[in-house]
Each structure stands twice: as C-alpha cells, then as structure tokens.
Amino acid sequence: MSLKILPEDRRPKLKVLLNEKGFVRIIECHNGISGLIGERSKVNEKEFDGLWISSLTDSVAKGHPDEEIVSVDSRLDTINQVLNVTEKPIIFDGDTGGFPEQLSHLIRQLEKLGVSAIVLEDKKYPKSNSLLKNAKHNMEDIDLFAEKIRIAKETQKTKEFMVIGRIESFIVGESKEKALWRAKAYLDAGADGIMIHSKSSKADEILDFAKVYTKEFKNKKPLMCVPTTYHGVKEEELINSGFNIVLYANHLMRASFVAMNKVCEKILEHSRGSEAEELCASLKDLLEPVGSVRTFKAEYEG
C-alpha cells in the first residue's frame, strides 16, 4: 500500500498545528486499524490532532512488557503500518533513546519516514514502565540526558522535526524544583518541548509545574502532559495552566484488551458466538474503513 501523504508534507504538521491552535490533543495507536480509528474519530467538531506511537502499547500488542525489549526495526514496522493509512502528524515514544549510536540511527529513520516528533524520557536504559507499582526507576544524570538531547538535535536534518524531553521526576519522588531544574537543562540543550509525567490520581503536581514553567521560563517551549492516572482533569484546565499538548497515551489498547477478553469469555461460556455478537462490530463496519468495496452477502442473510 502506498503512503497517503508524503513524509515532507506530514513531518511539519505538528509544529504548524501548535503555532495555529496553541493546543493539540493526541491519541495512542499501535497498528494500522487503531491509527485509522484515532484519525477518523470526531464528535461535535472535536477530533484528535495527531497520533502517538506508544512503546507501552506497541510492546503489549506484540506480547512483550514495556521495558525497551522490542527492537527498533519492529517499532519502525509499526510506524509504517500507521503511516500507510493515515495523514495526521505522528509523535513517537522513544523511551530512553538507548545508547547514542542507537539514538542517532533512530532519529534519522523517524525523520526520513515523516514522523513529527520523538519523546525521550530521562531514565537510564533500559527503563521500566512509569506507572507500574514497585517498579525500579533509575533517573539519568541531568547532564548526560541533556547531552542525549543535543545528539538528537545535531542528528536531525530538518527544522520541523521536534525532540521533546520527558521528565520523570514526579514518578521517582523528586521535587517540583528538581523537575523544573531538569526542564531548564533540557531546553538549554535544545529540546523543542517538555513533557512532564505523573502517576498521581490528582493533577495538582503537574498543574503546579505548568504554572511555574509558563510564568518563569523565558526559553519555554510547548508543554505536554499525559493524564492517564489523573484522568478527571478537563482539557480547559490544562490549557489555562499552560499546556500545549495533551496525550491520551494507551486508551485504544486498554479498550481493545477489555473487549477481546469479554468476547472470549462469552464464546467459552455459551459454546457459540451468538452471545458475543453484541460486543463485536459488523463485518461491514470493520472492513469499510480499511477500503474494502466488496459486499459480504452472508452477513446480511444471516
């Protein structure tokens, strides 16, 4: 299948949207169909502005834990699946970025494909998922991570590609002051944006961070958040606090996991598929988005 949009046309879209709108919402995807669903979804003129290739959901989709186990080539294959059927800008979850040589290779590949941005997190390689209880998290030295950002920026060839520094301070119990210190160092190193992460059920600490960042940072760049655990916060509050990007980072995978389990249970419970039908899309609804033009007669006769 050919690309729906050329890399040089897709790559600048994120920066353009941020400049025009000031605030964008991004939805996770982990294969072609989830990318299509994320791109096509629209309610009362509201839609997602871009797609997130999550390391968590990409790993889970392949049956692996989120611990930087999946190879770069496998991650790139997922990107290609999404690129082939969508047009919106893509942000890539780069985890720690690996070793400098790995990071440089990854940046070149992403930029060539038309990806708009990479997010790099300031933990040591290999990392564990930030939201797991009792997981061991080792923060990277600030200067070493800043150097990683410099390497990424020196590697890229186009002005529109973005390198976003992901701060894990609140995940490991560091203070707001330490998180802000990290943000300044990463921006000074050339980061095009900052993502502040939290596993709290309340948005207080990320909102406090944003208020200081917005008011006191002269070199501030787009600010990004991921309301997975503090999911009660409204986008309006995020905007008012200074956020520019909101990421819904794993919802499509989590939803599909629940649905697949329920369907399996229904089939096993009743020894047939009838009771599971109400949980399933029709073949027509499933196949139309992917471009099927055939009529499946059996579906309508059955």
ZABA-56722 format. One record per residue: residue in one letter; x, y, z of N, C-alpha, C, O in turn. Coordinates in steps of 0.2 Angstrom, whole numbers, padded with zeros to 4 digits, always signed. Layout:
REM residues N
aXYZXYZXYZXYZ
...
This chain:
REM residues 302
m+0004-0006+0000+0000+0000+0000+0004+0006+0000+0009+0007+0004
s+0003+0011-0004+0007+0017-0004+0005+0022+0001-0001+0022+0004
l+0009+0027+0003+0008+0032+0008+0003+0036+0006+0002+0038+0000
k-0002+0038+0011-0007+0043+0010-0004+0050+0009-0008+0054+0006
i+0001+0051+0012+0004+0058+0012+0012+0057+0012+0014+0053+0015
l+0015+0062+0009+0022+0061+0008+0026+0063+0015+0023+0068+0018
p+0031+0060+0016+0035+0062+0023+0036+0070+0024+0035+0072+0029
e+0038+0073+0018+0040+0080+0019+0033+0084+0020+0034+0090+0022
d+0028+0082+0018+0021+0085+0020+0018+0084+0027+0015+0088+0030
r+0020+0078+0029+0017+0076+0036+0022+0078+0041+0019+0081+0046
r+0028+0078+0040+0033+0080+0046+0032+0087+0049+0032+0087+0055
p+0030+0092+0045+0029+0099+0048+0023+0100+0052+0021+0105+0055
k+0018+0095+0051+0011+0096+0053+0010+0098+0060+0006+0102+0062
l+0014+0095+0065+0013+0096+0072+0015+0103+0074+0012+0106+0077
k+0021+0105+0071+0023+0112+0073+0018+0117+0070+0016+0122+0073
v+0015+0116+0064+0010+0120+0061+0004+0121+0065+0001+0126+0067
l+0002+0115+0068-0004+0115+0072-0003+0118+0079-0007+0122+0081
l+0003+0117+0082+0004+0121+0088+0005+0128+0087+0002+0132+0091
n+0007+0130+0081+0008+0138+0080+0001+0140+0079-0001+0146+0081
e-0004+0137+0075-0010+0139+0073-0015+0139+0079-0019+0143+0080
k-0015+0133+0083-0020+0132+0088-0018+0133+0095-0022+0135+0099
g-0012+0132+0096-0009+0133+0103-0010+0127+0107-0006+0126+0112
f-0015+0122+0106-0016+0116+0110-0018+0111+0105-0023+0112+0101
v-0015+0105+0106-0017+0099+0102-0018+0093+0106-0015+0092+0112
r-0023+0089+0104-0024+0083+0108-0022+0077+0103-0023+0076+0097
i-0018+0072+0107-0015+0066+0103-0018+0060+0106-0019+0059+0112
i-0019+0055+0102-0022+0048+0104-0017+0043+0102-0014+0043+0097
e-0016+0038+0106-0012+0032+0105-0014+0028+0100-0020+0027+0099
c-0010+0025+0096-0011+0020+0091-0006+0015+0091+0000+0016+0093
h-0007+0008+0089-0002+0003+0089-0002-0001+0083+0002-0006+0083
n-0006+0000+0078-0006-0003+0072-0010+0001+0067-0013+0006+0069
g-0011-0002+0061-0015+0002+0056-0022+0004+0058-0024+0009+0057
i-0026-0001+0060-0033+0000+0062-0034+0005+0068-0038+0009+0067
s-0030+0004+0073-0030+0009+0078-0028+0016+0076-0031+0021+0078
g-0024+0017+0071-0022+0023+0069-0028+0026+0065-0029+0032+0065
l-0031+0022+0061-0037+0024+0057-0043+0026+0061-0046+0031+0060
i-0044+0022+0067-0049+0024+0071-0048+0031+0075-0052+0035+0075
g-0041+0032+0077-0039+0038+0080-0040+0044+0076-0042+0049+0078
e-0038+0043+0069-0038+0048+0065-0045+0050+0063-0047+0056+0062
r-0050+0045+0062-0057+0047+0059-0062+0049+0065-0067+0052+0063
s-0060+0048+0071-0065+0049+0077-0066+0057+0077-0062+0061+0077
k-0073+0058+0078-0075+0065+0078-0081+0066+0081-0086+0062+0080
v-0082+0071+0086-0088+0072+0090-0089+0079+0091-0085+0083+0094
n-0094+0082+0088-0096+0089+0088-0090+0093+0086-0089+0098+0089
e-0087+0091+0080-0082+0095+0078-0075+0094+0081-0070+0097+0079
k-0075+0091+0087-0069+0089+0091-0066+0083+0088-0069+0078+0087
e-0059+0083+0087-0056+0077+0084-0049+0077+0087-0046+0082+0091
f-0045+0072+0086-0038+0071+0088-0034+0074+0083-0035+0074+0077
d-0029+0078+0085-0024+0082+0080-0019+0077+0078-0016+0079+0073
g-0017+0072+0081-0011+0068+0079-0011+0061+0083-0016+0060+0087
l-0006+0057+0081-0006+0050+0084+0000+0049+0088+0006+0052+0086
w+0000+0045+0093+0006+0043+0097+0007+0036+0096+0003+0032+0097
i+0014+0034+0094+0016+0028+0093+0019+0026+0100+0025+0027+0101
s+0015+0023+0105+0017+0022+0111+0022+0015+0112+0020+0010+0109
s+0027+0016+0116+0031+0010+0117+0027+0005+0121+0028-0001+0120
l+0023+0007+0126+0019+0003+0130+0014-0001+0126+0014-0008+0126
t+0010+0002+0122+0005-0002+0118+0008-0006+0112+0006-0011+0110
d+0013-0003+0109+0017-0007+0104+0020-0013+0107+0020-0018+0103
s+0023-0013+0113+0026-0019+0116+0020-0024+0118+0021-0030+0116
v+0015-0021+0121+0009-0026+0123+0006-0029+0117+0004-0035+0117
a+0005-0025+0111+0002-0028+0105+0006-0034+0103+0004-0038+0099
k+0013-0034+0104+0017-0039+0102+0019-0044+0107+0023-0049+0106
g+0015-0044+0113+0016-0048+0118+0022-0048+0123+0024-0052+0126
h+0024-0041+0123+0030-0040+0127+0029-0035+0133+0025-0031+0132
p+0033-0035+0138+0032-0030+0143+0035-0023+0140+0039-0023+0136
d+0034-0018+0144+0036-0011+0142+0043-0010+0145+0043-0006+0150
e+0048-0013+0142+0055-0012+0145+0060-0012+0140+0066-0014+0141
e+0058-0008+0134+0063-0007+0129+0066-0014+0126+0072-0015+0124
i+0061-0019+0126+0063-0026+0123+0062-0026+0116+0066-0029+0112
v+0057-0023+0113+0055-0023+0106+0061-0019+0102+0062-0013+0104
s+0063-0022+0097+0068-0019+0093+0066-0013+0089+0060-0012+0088
v+0071-0009+0087+0070-0003+0083+0066-0005+0077+0062-0001+0074
d+0069-0010+0073+0066-0012+0067+0058-0014+0068+0054-0012+0064
s+0057-0017+0073+0050-0019+0075+0045-0013+0076+0040-0012+0074
r+0048-0008+0080+0045-0002+0081+0044+0002+0075+0038+0005+0073
l+0049+0002+0070+0048+0006+0064+0043+0002+0059+0039+0006+0055
d+0042-0004+0060+0037-0008+0056+0030-0005+0058+0026-0005+0054
t+0029-0004+0065+0023-0002+0067+0021+0005+0064+0016+0007+0062
i+0026+0009+0064+0026+0016+0062+0024+0016+0054+0019+0019+0052
n+0027+0011+0051+0025+0011+0044+0018+0009+0043+0014+0011+0038
q+0015+0004+0047+0008+0002+0046+0004+0008+0047-0001+0009+0043
v+0005+0013+0052+0001+0018+0053+0002+0024+0048-0003+0027+0045
l+0008+0025+0045+0010+0029+0040+0006+0028+0034+0004+0032+0030
n+0005+0021+0032+0002+0019+0026-0005+0021+0026-0008+0021+0020
v-0009+0022+0031-0016+0023+0031-0019+0029+0034-0025+0030+0035
t-0014+0033+0037-0016+0040+0040-0013+0046+0037-0008+0045+0033
e-0015+0052+0039-0012+0058+0037-0010+0063+0042-0006+0067+0041
k-0012+0061+0048-0011+0066+0054-0003+0065+0056+0000+0060+0055
p-0001+0070+0060+0006+0070+0062+0007+0065+0067+0002+0063+0071
i+0013+0062+0068+0014+0056+0072+0020+0059+0077+0025+0061+0075
i+0019+0057+0084+0024+0058+0089+0026+0051+0091+0022+0047+0092
f+0032+0050+0091+0035+0043+0093+0038+0043+0100+0041+0047+0102
d+0035+0038+0104+0038+0037+0110+0045+0033+0110+0045+0027+0108
g+0050+0037+0111+0057+0034+0110+0060+0031+0117+0066+0030+0117
d+0056+0030+0122+0059+0028+0128+0065+0032+0130+0065+0038+0130
t+0070+0029+0132+0076+0032+0134+0081+0034+0128+0085+0038+0129
g+0079+0031+0122+0083+0033+0116+0089+0028+0116+0092+0028+0110
g+0090+0024+0121+0096+0019+0120+0102+0022+0121+0103+0028+0124
f+0107+0019+0118+0114+0022+0118+0115+0027+0112+0110+0027+0108
p+0119+0032+0112+0120+0037+0107+0119+0035+0100+0116+0038+0096
e+0123+0030+0099+0123+0027+0092+0116+0025+0090+0114+0026+0084
q+0113+0021+0094+0106+0019+0093+0101+0025+0092+0097+0025+0087
l+0102+0030+0096+0098+0036+0096+0099+0040+0089+0094+0042+0086
s+0105+0041+0087+0106+0044+0080+0103+0040+0075+0100+0043+0070
h+0103+0033+0075+0100+0029+0070+0093+0030+0070+0090+0031+0064
l+0090+0030+0076+0083+0031+0076+0080+0038+0074+0075+0038+0070
i+0084+0043+0075+0082+0050+0073+0082+0050+0066+0077+0053+0063
r+0087+0047+0062+0087+0048+0055+0082+0044+0052+0079+0046+0047
q+0080+0038+0055+0074+0034+0052+0068+0038+0053+0064+0038+0048
l+0066+0040+0059+0060+0044+0060+0059+0050+0056+0054+0051+0053
e+0064+0053+0055+0064+0059+0051+0062+0058+0044+0058+0061+0040
k+0066+0053+0041+0065+0050+0034+0058+0048+0033+0055+0049+0027
l+0055+0045+0038+0048+0042+0037+0043+0048+0037+0037+0047+0035
g+0044+0053+0040+0039+0059+0041+0036+0059+0048+0031+0063+0048
v+0039+0056+0053+0037+0057+0060+0039+0064+0062+0044+0067+0060
s+0034+0067+0066+0035+0074+0068+0039+0075+0074+0042+0081+0075
a+0039+0071+0078+0042+0072+0085+0044+0065+0088+0041+0060+0087
i+0049+0065+0092+0051+0060+0097+0051+0062+0104+0053+0068+0105
v+0048+0058+0108+0049+0060+0116+0054+0055+0119+0053+0049+0118
l+0059+0058+0122+0064+0054+0126+0063+0055+0133+0062+0061+0135
e+0063+0050+0137+0062+0051+0144+0069+0050+0148+0074+0046+0146
d+0070+0054+0153+0076+0055+0157+0077+0049+0162+0079+0051+0168
k+0076+0043+0160+0078+0037+0165+0084+0034+0161+0085+0034+0155
k+0087+0030+0165+0093+0026+0162+0090+0020+0158+0085+0017+0160
y+0094+0018+0153+0092+0012+0149+0094+0006+0152+0100+0006+0155
p+0090+0000+0152+0083+0000+0150+0078+0002+0155+0080+0001+0161
k+0073+0005+0154+0068+0008+0158+0063+0003+0160+0062-0002+0156
s+0059+0004+0165+0053+0001+0167+0047+0005+0166+0048+0011+0166
n+0041+0003+0165+0035+0007+0164+0034+0011+0170+0035+0009+0176
s+0033+0018+0169+0032+0023+0174+0027+0022+0179+0027+0024+0185
l+0021+0019+0177+0015+0018+0181+0014+0012+0184+0010+0011+0188
l+0019+0007+0184+0019+0001+0187+0021+0002+0195+0026+0005+0196
k+0017-0001+0199+0019-0001+0206+0025-0005+0208+0026-0011+0205
n+0029-0003+0212+0035-0007+0214+0041-0008+0209+0045-0011+0210
a+0040-0004+0203+0045-0005+0198+0051+0000+0200+0050+0005+0203
k+0057-0003+0198+0063+0001+0199+0064+0006+0194+0065+0004+0188
h+0065+0012+0196+0066+0018+0191+0073+0021+0193+0074+0023+0198
n+0077+0021+0188+0084+0025+0189+0084+0031+0184+0084+0030+0178
m+0084+0037+0187+0085+0043+0184+0092+0044+0181+0097+0042+0184
e+0092+0046+0174+0098+0048+0171+0101+0054+0174+0097+0059+0176
d+0107+0055+0174+0111+0061+0176+0108+0067+0171+0108+0066+0165
i+0107+0073+0174+0104+0078+0170+0109+0080+0164+0106+0081+0159
d+0115+0080+0166+0120+0082+0160+0120+0077+0155+0121+0079+0149
l+0120+0071+0157+0120+0065+0152+0114+0065+0148+0114+0064+0142
f+0108+0067+0151+0102+0067+0147+0102+0073+0142+0100+0073+0137
a+0104+0079+0145+0105+0085+0141+0109+0083+0135+0108+0086+0129
e+0115+0080+0136+0119+0078+0130+0115+0073+0125+0117+0074+0119
k+0111+0069+0127+0107+0065+0123+0103+0069+0119+0102+0068+0113
i+0100+0074+0121+0095+0079+0118+0100+0082+0112+0097+0083+0107
r+0106+0084+0114+0110+0088+0109+0112+0083+0104+0112+0086+0098
i+0113+0077+0105+0115+0072+0100+0109+0071+0095+0110+0071+0089
a+0103+0071+0098+0097+0070+0094+0096+0076+0089+0094+0076+0083
k+0097+0082+0092+0096+0088+0088+0101+0089+0083+0100+0092+0077
e+0107+0087+0084+0113+0088+0079+0112+0082+0074+0114+0084+0068
t+0108+0077+0075+0107+0072+0070+0102+0074+0065+0103+0072+0059
q+0097+0077+0067+0091+0078+0063+0093+0083+0057+0098+0087+0058
k+0090+0082+0052+0092+0086+0046+0087+0092+0044+0088+0097+0041
t+0081+0091+0047+0075+0096+0045+0074+0100+0051+0075+0098+0057
k+0071+0107+0050+0070+0111+0055+0063+0109+0059+0062+0111+0065
e+0059+0106+0055+0052+0104+0058+0052+0099+0063+0047+0098+0067
f+0057+0094+0063+0057+0088+0067+0058+0091+0075+0062+0095+0076
m+0054+0088+0079+0054+0090+0086+0057+0085+0091+0055+0079+0090
v+0061+0087+0095+0064+0082+0101+0061+0085+0107+0063+0090+0109
i+0057+0081+0111+0054+0083+0117+0057+0079+0123+0057+0073+0123
g+0059+0082+0128+0061+0079+0134+0056+0078+0139+0052+0082+0141
r+0056+0071+0141+0051+0069+0146+0054+0068+0152+0059+0065+0154
i+0051+0072+0157+0053+0072+0164+0050+0068+0169+0044+0068+0169
e+0054+0063+0172+0051+0058+0176+0052+0059+0184+0051+0055+0188
s+0053+0066+0185+0054+0067+0192+0049+0065+0197+0050+0063+0202
f+0043+0067+0195+0037+0065+0200+0036+0058+0200+0033+0055+0205
i+0038+0054+0195+0037+0047+0195+0042+0044+0201+0040+0039+0204
v+0048+0047+0202+0053+0044+0206+0053+0048+0213+0057+0046+0218
g+0048+0053+0214+0048+0056+0220+0052+0062+0221+0053+0065+0226
e+0055+0065+0215+0059+0071+0215+0054+0077+0216+0048+0076+0215
s+0057+0082+0218+0053+0088+0220+0051+0092+0213+0054+0091+0208
k+0047+0097+0214+0045+0101+0208+0051+0105+0206+0052+0106+0200
e+0055+0107+0211+0061+0111+0210+0066+0107+0205+0069+0110+0201
k+0067+0101+0207+0071+0097+0203+0068+0096+0196+0072+0096+0191
a+0062+0095+0196+0059+0094+0189+0060+0100+0185+0061+0100+0179
l+0059+0106+0188+0060+0112+0184+0067+0113+0182+0069+0116+0177
w+0072+0111+0187+0079+0111+0185+0080+0107+0179+0084+0109+0175
r+0078+0101+0179+0079+0097+0173+0076+0100+0167+0079+0100+0161
a+0070+0103+0167+0067+0106+0161+0071+0112+0159+0072+0112+0152
k+0074+0116+0163+0079+0121+0161+0085+0118+0157+0087+0121+0152
a+0088+0113+0160+0094+0110+0157+0092+0107+0150+0096+0107+0145
y+0086+0104+0149+0084+0101+0143+0083+0106+0138+0085+0105+0132
l+0080+0111+0140+0078+0117+0135+0085+0120+0133+0086+0122+0127
d+0089+0121+0137+0096+0124+0136+0100+0119+0131+0104+0122+0127
a+0098+0113+0131+0102+0108+0127+0099+0108+0120+0101+0105+0115
g+0093+0111+0119+0090+0111+0113+0083+0108+0112+0080+0108+0106
a+0080+0105+0117+0074+0102+0117+0068+0107+0114+0068+0113+0116
d+0064+0104+0110+0059+0108+0107+0052+0108+0111+0048+0111+0109
g+0052+0104+0116+0046+0104+0121+0048+0100+0127+0053+0097+0127
i+0044+0100+0132+0044+0097+0138+0038+0093+0139+0033+0095+0139
m+0039+0087+0141+0033+0083+0144+0034+0081+0151+0040+0078+0153
i+0030+0083+0155+0030+0082+0162+0025+0076+0164+0019+0076+0163
h+0028+0071+0167+0024+0065+0169+0022+0064+0176+0026+0067+0180
s+0017+0061+0178+0015+0060+0184+0011+0053+0185+0007+0052+0180
k+0011+0050+0191+0007+0044+0192+0002+0045+0197-0001+0041+0200
s+0001+0052+0199-0004+0054+0204-0011+0053+0202-0012+0054+0196
s-0016+0052+0206-0023+0052+0204-0025+0059+0203-0031+0060+0201
k-0022+0064+0206-0024+0071+0205-0019+0075+0201-0013+0073+0200
a-0021+0080+0198-0017+0084+0193-0013+0089+0196-0010+0093+0193
d-0013+0090+0203-0010+0095+0206-0003+0097+0205-0001+0102+0203
e+0001+0091+0205+0008+0092+0204+0010+0095+0197+0015+0098+0196
i+0006+0092+0192+0008+0094+0185+0005+0101+0184+0008+0105+0180
l+0000+0103+0187-0003+0109+0186+0002+0115+0189+0003+0120+0187
d+0004+0113+0195+0009+0117+0199+0015+0118+0194+0018+0124+0194
f+0018+0113+0192+0024+0113+0187+0022+0118+0182+0026+0122+0180
a+0017+0117+0178+0015+0121+0172+0015+0128+0174+0017+0132+0170
k+0012+0130+0179+0011+0137+0181+0018+0140+0182+0019+0146+0180
v+0022+0137+0185+0029+0140+0186+0033+0140+0179+0036+0145+0177
y+0032+0135+0175+0035+0134+0169+0033+0140+0164+0037+0143+0161
t+0026+0141+0164+0023+0146+0160+0025+0153+0162+0026+0157+0157
k+0025+0154+0168+0027+0161+0171+0034+0163+0171+0036+0169+0170
e+0038+0158+0172+0045+0160+0174+0050+0158+0169+0056+0161+0169
f+0049+0154+0164+0054+0151+0160+0054+0156+0153+0049+0156+0150
k+0059+0159+0152+0060+0163+0146+0061+0159+0140+0059+0161+0135
n+0064+0153+0141+0065+0149+0135+0060+0143+0134+0062+0138+0132
k+0054+0145+0137+0049+0139+0137+0047+0137+0130+0047+0141+0125
k+0046+0131+0129+0044+0128+0123+0037+0124+0124+0035+0124+0130
p+0034+0121+0119+0027+0118+0120+0028+0113+0126+0033+0109+0127
l+0023+0113+0130+0022+0109+0136+0017+0103+0135+0012+0105+0133
m+0019+0097+0137+0015+0091+0136+0013+0087+0142+0018+0087+0147
c+0007+0085+0143+0005+0081+0149+0002+0074+0146-0001+0074+0141
v+0001+0069+0151-0002+0063+0150-0006+0061+0155-0004+0058+0160
p-0013+0063+0155-0017+0062+0160-0020+0055+0161-0026+0054+0160
t-0016+0050+0162-0018+0043+0162-0021+0042+0169-0026+0039+0170
t-0017+0043+0174-0019+0042+0181-0024+0048+0184-0028+0047+0188
y-0022+0054+0182-0026+0060+0184-0031+0061+0178-0032+0067+0176
h-0035+0056+0176-0040+0057+0171-0046+0061+0172-0050+0062+0167
g-0047+0064+0178-0053+0068+0179-0052+0075+0177-0056+0079+0176
v-0045+0077+0175-0044+0084+0173-0047+0086+0166-0046+0082+0162
k-0050+0091+0166-0053+0094+0159-0047+0097+0155-0043+0100+0158
e-0048+0097+0148-0043+0100+0144-0043+0107+0145-0038+0110+0144
e-0049+0110+0147-0049+0118+0148-0044+0120+0153-0041+0125+0153
e-0044+0116+0159-0040+0117+0164-0032+0116+0162-0028+0120+0165
l-0031+0111+0158-0024+0110+0156-0022+0116+0151-0016+0119+0152
i-0026+0119+0147-0025+0125+0143-0023+0131+0147-0019+0134+0146
n-0028+0132+0152-0027+0138+0156-0021+0137+0161-0018+0143+0163
s-0018+0132+0162-0012+0131+0166-0006+0131+0161+0000+0131+0164
g-0007+0131+0155-0001+0132+0150+0001+0126+0146+0006+0127+0143
f-0003+0121+0146-0001+0115+0142-0003+0116+0135-0008+0120+0133
n+0001+0113+0131+0000+0114+0123-0002+0107+0120-0005+0107+0115
i+0000+0102+0123-0001+0095+0120-0004+0091+0126-0001+0090+0131
v-0010+0088+0125-0012+0083+0129-0012+0076+0126-0014+0075+0120
l-0009+0071+0129-0009+0064+0126-0013+0059+0130-0012+0058+0136
y-0017+0056+0126-0021+0050+0128-0017+0044+0126-0018+0042+0120
a-0013+0041+0131-0007+0038+0129-0008+0030+0128-0004+0027+0125
n-0014+0027+0130-0014+0020+0130-0022+0018+0130-0023+0012+0131
h-0026+0022+0128-0033+0021+0129-0036+0015+0124-0040+0011+0125
l-0033+0016+0118-0036+0011+0112-0034+0004+0114-0038-0001+0113
m-0028+0003+0116-0025-0003+0118-0029-0006+0124-0031-0012+0124
r-0030-0002+0129-0034-0004+0135-0041-0006+0134-0043-0011+0136
a-0044-0002+0129-0051-0004+0127-0051-0010+0124-0056-0014+0125
s-0047-0011+0119-0047-0017+0115-0046-0024+0119-0048-0029+0118
f-0041-0023+0124-0040-0028+0129-0046-0031+0133-0047-0037+0133
v-0050-0026+0135-0056-0027+0139-0061-0031+0134-0064-0036+0136
a-0062-0028+0128-0067-0031+0123-0065-0038+0121-0069-0042+0121
m-0059-0039+0120-0056-0046+0117-0057-0051+0123-0060-0057+0121
n-0056-0049+0129-0057-0054+0135-0064-0055+0135-0066-0061+0136
k-0069-0050+0135-0076-0052+0136-0079-0056+0130-0083-0061+0131
v-0076-0055+0124-0079-0059+0118-0076-0066+0119-0080-0071+0118
c-0070-0067+0121-0068-0074+0123-0072-0078+0128-0074-0084+0127
e-0073-0074+0133-0077-0077+0139-0084-0079+0137-0087-0084+0139
k-0087-0075+0133-0094-0076+0130-0094-0082+0126-0099-0087+0127
i-0090-0083+0122-0089-0089+0117-0088-0095+0121-0091-0100+0120
l-0084-0095+0126-0082-0101+0130-0088-0103+0135-0090-0108+0135
e-0092-0097+0137-0097-0099+0142-0103-0102+0138-0106-0106+0141
h-0104-0100+0132-0110-0102+0128-0109-0107+0123-0114-0110+0120
s-0103-0109+0122-0101-0113+0116-0103-0112+0110-0104-0116+0105
r-0104-0105+0108-0106-0102+0102-0104-0095+0102-0102-0092+0107
g-0105-0092+0096-0103-0085+0095-0109-0080+0096-0108-0074+0096
s-0115-0082+0096-0121-0078+0096-0121-0072+0102-0122-0067+0101
e-0119-0075+0108-0119-0070+0114-0114-0065+0113-0114-0060+0117
a-0109-0066+0109-0103-0062+0109-0105-0056+0103-0101-0051+0103
e-0110-0057+0099-0111-0053+0093-0112-0046+0096-0110-0041+0092
e-0116-0045+0101-0117-0038+0103-0111-0034+0105-0111-0028+0105
l-0105-0038+0106-0099-0034+0108-0095-0033+0102-0089-0030+0103
c-0097-0035+0096-0092-0035+0090-0095-0030+0085-0101-0029+0085
a-0091-0027+0081-0093-0023+0076-0095-0028+0070-0093-0034+0070
s-0099-0026+0066-0101-0029+0060-0095-0030+0055-0091-0026+0055
l-0096-0035+0051-0090-0035+0046-0090-0029+0041-0085-0027+0039
k-0096-0027+0040-0097-0021+0036-0093-0015+0039-0089-0011+0036
d-0095-0014+0045-0091-0008+0049-0084-0009+0050-0080-0004+0050
l-0082-0015+0050-0075-0017+0051-0071-0016+0045-0065-0013+0045
l-0074-0018+0039-0070-0018+0033-0070-0011+0029-0066-0010+0025
e-0076-0007+0030-0076-0001+0026-0070+0004+0028-0068+0007+0023
p-0068+0005+0034-0063+0010+0035-0056+0008+0032-0052+0012+0030
v-0055+0001+0031-0049-0001+0028-0049-0002+0020-0045-0004+0017
g-0055+0001+0017-0055+0001+0010-0058-0005+0006-0058-0005+0000
s-0062-0009+0010-0065-0015+0006-0071-0012+0003-0075-0009+0005
v-0072-0014-0004-0078-0012-0008-0082-0018-0009-0087-0017-0013
r-0081-0024-0007-0085-0030-0008-0091-0030-0004-0091-0027+0002
t-0096-0033-0006-0102-0034-0002-0102-0041+0001-0102-0046-0003
f-0102-0041+0008-0102-0048+0011-0109-0050+0012-0112-0049+0017
k-0112-0054+0007-0119-0056+0007-0121-0060+0013-0126-0059+0015
a-0116-0065+0015-0118-0069+0020-0120-0065+0027-0124-0068+0031
e-0117-0060+0028-0118-0056+0034-0125-0054+0034-0128-0053+0039
y-0128-0052+0028-0135-0049+0028-0140-0054+0028-0146-0053+0030
e-0138-0060+0026-0143-0065+0025-0143-0069+0032-0148-0072+0034
g-0138-0069+0036-0138-0072+0042-0141-0069+0048-0142-0072+0053
